[in-house]
């Protein structure tokens, strides 16, 4: 078994977890356009080279962060498995909560969605763009480039950066910073955040079907359906998060907003069919004005 993966520390950790679940496999590092510094655009910049390696038979499967995978896969490929999902929430690193940050604090993020949500909640913050992998961002936080940054909980956990009780994150050279989990009902995570997608050639799904988690797969399907129905792109601040409520029903929360936080729409609905639930939430949001918000977001991107 040969597993295609990007070469970042986080991507390798994720691919290794899949290899371990399968009882062992060879990791094949493949550089993507996104790794080579291609400017922001379609999500395919993070997966196109991996999909090409799959189609050419260089690897048997490819492992992606689900949030990086476009709604439409390359022809001939399929989502073969979604392993058990990690924490889908966002984490503020540098302070225990947003309330603990002083007015004017500099908060770094690489995500339009996170920027929109931060500004919607705290318009007094200075939200600044950041680049680089997780290790680079944590090092720059330790150097004082920002007062705090927002990262995915799952990535921090997979890299062994999280210290519990009280929650802290390891930065660089033995330093730690306080951290706080952001409420997913307000800071709605990116579609697929915390989940991995194992992609294969159509017809080869059985090679990895043993590691598919039906629950995680269903939740991700709902989130991806909502994103597709909204017509979201890399230039639109959109979130979608599915989870089971106390009664066991699947509840999907979605968010769409302007990058400056001046306008946003959030909706939640419960249902049994993942794709139908995703479409219903998207349709309700579009009827409430999400189409115009997303059009404006595209225009200022």
N, C-alpha and C positions, 0 to 999 in steps of 0.2 A: 504494500500500500504506500503510495506516494501522495503526500499532502502539500498542496500549494499554499503559500502564505507570504504576506509581506514580511519585511525583515526588521521591523521595529521591535523593541523589547516587548511591548504589549501584544503585538500580533503574534510573535513567537510563543509567548506564554499561552495565548489562546489556542494556537494550533497544537501546542504540546499537550494541552488538556484534552483535546480531541484524540490525539495519538494515544495517550494513556488510556482513554476510555475504550479505544478500539483494541487495546492489548499490544500496542506498538506499531509505529509507522515511521517512514522517513519524511522529514520536513524538507521541502524544496523552497528556498527563498526566491521570490520574484519581485523585482522592483516595478512599481506602478508609476504612472504619470504623476500622481499625487505625491509620491515619495521623491520624485525628481524635481518637485517644486512647481508643477503646473498650476496656473492660477485657478481660483475658485470657479466652479461651473457645475456641469453635470456630475453626479456621484460616480459615473462610470470611470472617472480618473483614478479611483481607488480600486477598481475591480477588473477593468478591461483586460489588462495583461494576464491576470489570473484566469479569466474566462478563456482567453486565447490558448493558454497552456492546457486547459481542460479539453478544449475542442481538438487540439493538436495531439492529444494523448500523452503529453509530457507528465501530467499528474493525473491521479484517479479522482481526487476531490480537491476542492479549495475551501478554506475556512475564512470567513469574513466576519467583521462586526456587523450585525444586522442593520444598524442605523446607516451604514455606508453603502448598502446595496440598493441600486435603483429599483423602482417598481416593476420594471420590465427587464427580464433577464435576456441574455443573448440567445438567439434561436438554437434549439438543441440541448439546452441546459435546464436544470430544474433544482429546486430546493429539496435536497435529499433528507435533511435532518435539521432539527433545532434542538441542541442539547439542553439540559436543565438550565434555566435562566438565573443569572446573578441579579443583584440589586439593580433595579432600573432607575433609581433616583439620582438627582444631582447632589453634589456636596460643595458647600462653601468652605474653602481652605484658607485659613488666616484669621478666622474669627468663629466663635461658637454659634453665631446667628447673624442675620442681616441687621437686626436691631443693635448689635454690639459694635457695628461700624459707625464711625463719626461722619457727620455731613461732609461731603466732598471726597470721601475715601475713593481711592483708585481700585477698581475691580476689573480684573482681566478675564476675558473669555474669547474663544475663537468662534462662537456660535451666535448667529443672528437671533435664534430663538431665545437663548439665554439672555442676550443683550436686551431684547424686547421685554422679557419678563422682569429682569432686574429694574429697568427704567420704569415699568408700569407700577412696580411696588415701591421703589425708592428713586424718585426723579432727582434727588439731590446728589446721587452718586455719580462719579466720573467713570463711566464704563468704557474700557479701552480694549482694542483688539490685541490679541496675542497669537504667536505662532510657535511651532516646535512641538516635539513629542512631550509626553507626560513628564519625563525626567527633566527635560530642559525647562519646562514651565515651573516645576517645583524648585529647581535651582534658582531661577530668576526671582521667584517669590522670596526665597531665602536671602537673596541679594538686595531686596528692597525695591525691586522695580514696580511692584504693585503692593497694595495693602492686603488684598485677598484675591483669590481666583476661584472660578467655578469649574469643576471637573465631574466626570461621571464616577459614581461610586464603584461601579463594576471594574473599571480600569484600575483604580487605586487598590481595590481588593486583590485583583489578579496579579498585580505587581508587588504585593506584600507591603504596601505603604500605610495601611490602616492600623491604628492602635486604638483599642476600645477602652471605655470606662475611665475617664471621660474621653470622648472621641477626639483623636488627634491624628495627624498625617505626618509621616516621616518625609522631610524635605531633602537636604543634602548635608553631608559631613556630620551625621549624627544629630542634626537639629530636627525639632518637631514643631508643628504649628497646631493651634486649636482648630477644630472643624465642626461643622454642623450640617446635618442632612436637611435639604430643602423640601418642603411639603409638595408632593407630586400633584396635589389637587390645585395648586397655584402655579408652581414651576413644573408644568406638564413636561415630562421627558420627551426626548426625540423618539419617533417611531422605531421600535426594535432595540432601544437602548438597553444594555445589560444582557442582550441575547447574542448568540452566535448563529450564523447560518452556514451549514455545510452544503456546498453546491456540487453537483455531479452532472455527468452527461445523462440525458433522459434515458431511462431504462437501466441505469446503474445504481438506482437508489438502494437496492437491497444490500449493497456493500457496507452501508453505514446505518441501515434502518434500526439496528439494535440500540443506537445511542439517541434516537429521536425521542423527545419528551412531548407527548401529545398535548399536555396542558400549555407548555411554553409555545409550542407550534401554533396552537389555536389563538393565543393572545397576540402573537406577532402577526398572524394573518389578519386579525381585526384592525390592528394599528396600520398595517400596510394598505388595507382596503380603504381606510379613512383618508390616508395621505393621497392615494391615487385618485379618489373621488374628489378631493379638494383641488387637485391639479397642482400640488405643491412642487416646488423646485428647490435647488440649493440657495436660491435668492429669496425665499419666503420663510419667515419665522413661523414654523408650524411644529406643534407637539401632538403626540397621541400616545396614550397610556392605557392599556387594558389590564384589569385585575379582577379577582373574584371578590365580591362583597361578602358581608357577614352571612348572608343567606345562601351563598354558593353561586349566585348569578354572575355572569360576566358583565362588568361595567367598564365602558370605554369613555375616557375623558379626552377631549381634544382642544387645542388652542391654535389660534391664528392671530397675528398682530403685526403692527408696524414696528420697524427696528427702533424707532425713537420712543416706543412705549405709549404714544399718544392715543392709540386706538387698538382695541383687541376684542376678540370674541372667544368665549370658552363655553363648552357644552359637555354634558355627560348623559349617557343613556345606557340601559341594561338590555341584554338579549341573550339568546342561545346560539344563534348562527353567527360566526365571526365576520364573514364577509358582509352579510346583510347588516349587521350592527355597525360596521365601519361605514358603509354607504349611508345608513340612516343618520348617523351623527354628522357626517359631512354634508348631507342634504339640508339638515336643520341649520347648520352653520352658514351654508351658502344662502339660504333663504333669509337669514338674519343679517346679511351684509358681508360675509367673509370674502366673497368674490371681489368686491371693491377693495377691501383691505389688502388682499393678496396682489391685486393689480397695482396698487400704489406701492406696495413693498417691492415688486419687480422693477418698477419705474425708478426707484431711488437706489437700487442695488448697484 
